[in-house]
Amino acid sequence: MFYGILVRMFFFDTDKHKAPQVHAEFQGNVAVYSIPEGELLAGKLPAKKHEMVVAWIAIHEDELMADWELAVNGKKPFQIRGLDQ
């Protein structure tokens, strides 16, 4: 969580988007982003929050992909720092 944005990884939700992804939530708005590209797959966040999430994904892409691999293989992923830490 950073700047009020809650980011979660739902690694069993591959039927709809078929890609490594994170779900970002801010004040009832939810958006789904692909990890490798930071591309918005579904939903919407306010513009500034969207930009923050895309930047966070770019900064932490390697960590996110490593966590994705851990999660889909039944292992516990590591927590990743937010932009405000």
PyMOL commands that set and color helices and strands:
alter all, ss='L'
color gray80, all
select helices_A, chain A and resi 14-17+47-59+61-72
alter helices_A, ss='H'
color red, helices_A
select strands_A, chain A and resi 6-8+21-26+29-34+40-43
alter strands_A, ss='S'
color yellow, strands_A
deselect
rebuild
show_as cartoon
